[in-house]
Amino acid sequence: MIQIDEESIFNIIKSKKPHSVALNGPEPLLPKIQKVSENIEKEFNITSYIIGDRSWGSCDLNTQAADMLDADILFNIGHTISLENFGEKVFMINAFDTISFDKIASKCADELKGRYKTISLVTDSQHLHQIDAVKRIFEMNGYNVEIGKGKGQLNDAQVFGCEFHPVHKIKDNIEAFIFLGQSRFHSIGVALSTEKPTFMLDPYFEEFTQINEEADIMKKRAILSVYKALDARTIGIVIGLKEGQFAKIKALEFKKELKKLGINTQLLALTEISNEKLENFRDIDAFVQVACPRLGTDNFFSKPILSVPQALALIKLLKKEPVEEFFKIQHWL
């Protein structure tokens, strides 16, 4: 069960004394965010807006919507990072899952015994507070457990879907990674980034799954997209207009590099990048997008759409240079 840190919200409102606030977060949390919004209006007699557009993380805060609403504070809920706020207006509010990992962690530790000795635990924001408890369970079963150190916005043991600093710092010492939670999005990223055995612990169904086979399928699709893009005569370079995904300089660098290689390019800018939107650009054969590295791997597109690592691989192929493992890096941007 997810619990929102409403106490922190109330303390910030008491301190800042805003006339109005806005709240947003992942779509599954919207019903709980509604309740928090009601409580704010009852407690403080101020206006509380709920931003209903999707928020994918700290790269997608919807600050423009908060500005349009003239909200004094924006509370982004459910994307715990190492920073508590961005400037004076945006505050990151924790949302924790209270379900216990005790049973599934004990089961996993017992069944993997003998296969691996040194493991690392990793998770997303909702389960960070459960890392220590699960660590103790594995240690009691004879495992050496290492926890990777955070960097930038990432806490210790935390990964985003596109950023993996804690696992990369220690991956050479680790035999297997154990991801806490139901997120294939995050656990597949760990498997691709480290190329180590990666298991996902699901506390709701009390089962654990090795995720590497799914990761390999995604990797093959990503490689295929790169080779399909080799035949492109015109490539659209897509700039994301969400504040945390805006990478105009990177887009211009790709444009310059592709021009040197004789590839015609067009610069496009979109807030929401989808197959439906890109199908409007009929004379473009393939796309490079510098917004979110998981767009092309996790969604259907009728034409090749390459992330930054894939685009770098494409450029190497065009130059007749060897292509390295382009997902095996700490950050996919």
C-alpha positions in Angstrom: 0.0 0.0 0.0 1.4 3.4 -1.0 1.5 6.1 1.6 2.2 9.8 0.7 4.3 11.8 3.1 1.5 14.3 3.8 3.2 15.6 7.0 6.1 17.0 4.9 3.6 18.7 2.6 1.8 20.3 5.6 5.1 21.4 7.1 6.2 23.1 3.9 2.9 24.9 3.6 3.1 26.1 7.2 6.6 27.4 6.5 6.1 29.0 3.1 2.4 30.2 3.6 1.4 29.9 -0.1 -1.9 31.2 -1.5 -2.2 28.2 -3.8 -0.4 24.9 -4.5 -0.3 22.4 -7.3 0.3 18.6 -6.9 1.3 16.0 -9.5 2.8 12.5 -9.7 2.5 9.2 -11.5 -1.0 8.3 -12.8 -1.5 5.4 -10.3 -1.1 7.8 -7.4 -3.7 10.3 -8.6 -6.5 9.0 -6.4 -4.3 9.4 -3.3 -3.2 12.8 -4.6 -6.8 13.8 -4.8 -7.3 13.0 -1.1 -4.1 15.0 -0.1 -5.5 17.9 -2.1 -8.8 17.8 -0.2 -6.9 17.7 3.1 -4.8 20.7 2.1 -7.9 22.8 1.3 -9.6 21.8 4.5 -6.5 22.4 6.7 -5.2 25.6 5.2 -8.2 27.1 3.3 -6.0 27.7 0.2 -6.5 26.7 -3.4 -5.0 23.3 -4.4 -4.7 22.2 -8.0 -4.2 18.6 -9.2 -2.1 18.4 -12.4 -3.6 15.4 -14.2 -0.9 15.1 -16.9 1.5 12.2 -16.5 4.7 12.9 -14.5 7.4 10.3 -15.3 9.9 11.5 -12.8 12.2 14.4 -11.9 12.7 15.0 -15.6 9.0 15.7 -16.1 7.9 18.0 -13.3 5.2 20.0 -15.2 6.4 23.3 -13.9 4.9 25.1 -16.9 1.5 23.9 -15.8 2.1 25.1 -12.2 3.2 28.5 -13.6 0.1 28.8 -15.8 -2.1 28.1 -12.7 -0.1 30.7 -10.8 0.6 28.2 -8.0 3.1 29.3 -5.4 4.4 25.7 -4.8 4.5 22.6 -6.9 4.6 19.3 -5.0 5.9 16.4 -7.1 4.8 13.2 -5.4 6.3 9.8 -5.6 9.6 10.4 -7.3 12.1 10.4 -4.3 15.5 11.7 -5.3 18.5 12.9 -3.3 17.3 16.5 -3.7 14.4 17.7 -1.6 13.5 20.6 -3.8 14.3 22.4 -7.1 14.6 26.1 -6.3 12.0 27.9 -4.2 8.9 26.5 -5.9 9.2 22.7 -6.6 9.3 20.2 -3.7 9.8 16.5 -4.1 7.5 14.5 -1.8 8.1 10.9 -0.9 5.5 8.1 -1.5 6.4 4.8 0.1 5.1 1.3 -0.5 4.4 -0.3 2.9 4.2 -3.9 1.7 6.8 -6.3 3.3 9.5 -8.0 1.3 10.3 -10.5 4.1 8.6 -13.6 2.6 9.8 -13.1 -1.0 13.3 -12.1 0.1 13.7 -15.2 2.2 12.4 -17.4 -0.6 14.8 -15.8 -3.1 17.7 -16.0 -0.8 17.0 -19.7 -0.2 16.5 -20.7 -3.8 19.5 -18.8 -5.2 21.9 -20.1 -2.5 24.9 -21.8 -4.0 24.5 -20.0 -7.3 25.7 -16.6 -6.2 27.7 -15.4 -3.2 28.0 -11.6 -3.7 24.9 -9.7 -4.7 23.7 -6.1 -4.7 20.2 -4.8 -3.9 18.7 -2.0 -6.0 15.2 -0.4 -6.3 13.1 2.6 -7.3 11.9 5.4 -5.1 8.9 3.6 -3.5 11.0 0.8 -1.9 14.2 2.6 -0.8 13.2 2.4 2.8 13.1 -1.4 2.7 16.7 -1.9 1.4 18.2 -2.4 4.9 15.6 -5.0 6.0 16.1 -7.0 2.8 19.9 -6.7 3.1 19.7 -8.3 6.6 17.7 -11.2 5.2 20.2 -12.0 2.5 23.1 -11.6 4.9 21.5 -14.0 7.4 21.4 -16.5 4.6 25.2 -16.2 4.0 25.3 -13.7 1.2 27.7 -10.8 0.8 25.5 -7.8 0.1 27.0 -4.6 -1.4 24.9 -1.4 -1.8 26.0 0.9 -4.6 26.5 4.6 -3.7 24.2 7.2 -5.3 25.3 10.1 -7.5 23.6 13.2 -8.7 19.8 12.8 -8.1 20.2 9.1 -7.2 20.2 7.9 -3.6 22.2 4.8 -2.6 20.8 1.6 -4.2 18.4 3.7 -6.4 18.1 3.6 -10.2 16.0 5.5 -12.7 14.9 3.9 -15.9 17.8 5.6 -17.7 20.4 6.2 -15.0 22.4 3.5 -13.2 25.3 5.0 -11.3 24.9 2.9 -8.1 25.1 -0.4 -10.0 27.9 0.6 -12.3 30.3 1.6 -9.5 30.3 -1.9 -8.1 29.2 -4.2 -11.0 32.6 -5.8 -11.4 32.4 -7.2 -7.8 28.8 -8.3 -8.1 27.5 -11.7 -9.3 23.8 -10.8 -9.4 21.6 -7.8 -8.9 18.3 -8.1 -6.9 15.7 -5.5 -7.8 13.0 -4.8 -5.2 9.6 -4.1 -6.7 7.3 -4.9 -9.6 9.0 -2.5 -12.1 10.2 -4.3 -15.3 11.0 -0.8 -16.6 13.7 -0.4 -13.9 14.9 -3.9 -13.6 15.4 -4.4 -17.4 17.4 -1.3 -17.4 19.7 -2.7 -14.7 20.1 -5.9 -16.7 20.9 -4.1 -19.9 23.3 -1.7 -18.2 25.3 -4.2 -16.2 24.8 -7.4 -18.3 24.7 -9.3 -15.0 22.0 -11.7 -13.8 19.2 -9.5 -12.5 16.2 -10.7 -10.5 13.0 -8.8 -9.8 11.4 -9.4 -6.4 7.6 -9.0 -6.5 6.2 -8.7 -2.9 2.6 -8.7 -4.0 2.6 -12.1 -5.8 5.5 -13.3 -3.6 7.6 -14.4 -6.6 10.9 -13.5 -8.1 11.8 -13.5 -11.8 15.1 -13.4 -13.7 14.6 -10.5 -16.1 17.6 -11.0 -18.4 15.7 -12.8 -21.1 13.3 -9.9 -21.5 16.2 -7.5 -21.5 17.9 -9.5 -24.3 14.7 -9.2 -26.4 14.7 -5.4 -25.9 18.4 -5.2 -26.7 17.9 -7.1 -30.0 15.0 -4.8 -31.0 17.2 -1.8 -30.1 20.1 -3.1 -32.3 17.7 -3.9 -35.1 16.5 -0.2 -35.1 20.0 1.0 -35.4 20.7 -1.1 -38.5 17.3 -0.1 -40.0 18.3 3.5 -39.6 21.4 2.9 -41.7 19.3 3.2 -44.8 17.7 6.5 -43.8 18.2 9.4 -46.2 16.5 11.9 -43.9 16.6 11.6 -40.1 14.4 13.7 -37.8 16.1 14.8 -34.6 13.5 15.2 -31.9 14.0 17.6 -29.1 11.8 17.0 -26.0 10.1 20.1 -24.7 9.6 18.9 -21.1 11.9 20.9 -18.9 14.0 17.9 -17.6 14.2 16.4 -21.1 15.2 19.5 -23.1 18.6 18.8 -24.8 18.8 21.2 -27.7 22.6 21.3 -27.6 22.8 17.5 -27.9 20.4 17.6 -30.8 22.5 20.2 -32.6 25.6 18.1 -32.1 23.9 15.1 -33.8 22.7 17.3 -36.6 26.3 18.5 -37.2 27.7 15.0 -37.0 25.2 13.5 -39.4 25.6 16.3 -41.9 29.3 15.5 -42.0 28.3 11.9 -43.0 26.0 13.1 -45.7 22.7 12.5 -43.9 19.9 15.1 -44.4 18.3 16.0 -41.0 15.4 18.0 -39.8 15.0 19.4 -36.2 11.6 18.6 -34.6 10.3 19.7 -31.1 7.6 17.9 -29.3 6.3 17.8 -25.7 4.7 14.3 -26.1 6.7 12.0 -28.4 4.5 9.2 -29.8 4.2 7.2 -33.0 1.0 9.1 -33.9 2.8 12.4 -33.7 5.8 11.2 -35.7 3.7 9.7 -38.4 2.9 13.2 -39.5 6.4 13.6 -40.8 6.1 11.4 -43.8 9.3 12.3 -45.6 11.5 11.3 -42.6 12.9 7.8 -42.7 14.1 7.5 -39.1 14.3 9.5 -35.9 16.8 10.3 -33.2 15.3 11.6 -30.0 17.3 13.2 -27.2 14.4 13.4 -24.7 14.0 10.1 -22.9 16.2 7.0 -23.8 13.4 4.6 -23.0 10.9 5.9 -25.5 12.0 3.8 -28.4 12.7 0.6 -26.5 9.5 0.6 -24.4 6.9 1.8 -27.0 5.9 1.0 -30.6 7.0 3.2 -33.4 6.5 2.4 -37.1 9.9 3.9 -38.0 13.3 3.5 -36.3 13.5 6.0 -33.3 16.9 6.0 -31.7 18.0 7.1 -28.2 21.3 8.9 -27.6 23.3 5.6 -27.1 21.7 4.1 -30.2 22.4 7.3 -32.3 26.0 7.2 -31.2 26.1 3.5 -32.4 24.6 4.5 -35.7 27.3 7.2 -36.2 30.0 4.6 -35.5 28.5 2.3 -38.1 28.3 5.0 -40.7 32.0 5.7 -40.0 32.7 2.0 -40.4 33.9 1.9 -36.8 33.2 -1.0 -34.3 30.1 -0.6 -32.2 30.5 -1.2 -28.5 27.8 -2.3 -26.1 25.9 0.9 -26.2 23.5 0.2 -23.3 26.4 -0.9 -21.0 26.9 2.6 -19.6 25.9 4.5 -16.4 23.6 7.0 -18.1 21.7 6.7 -21.4 21.6 10.4 -22.2 
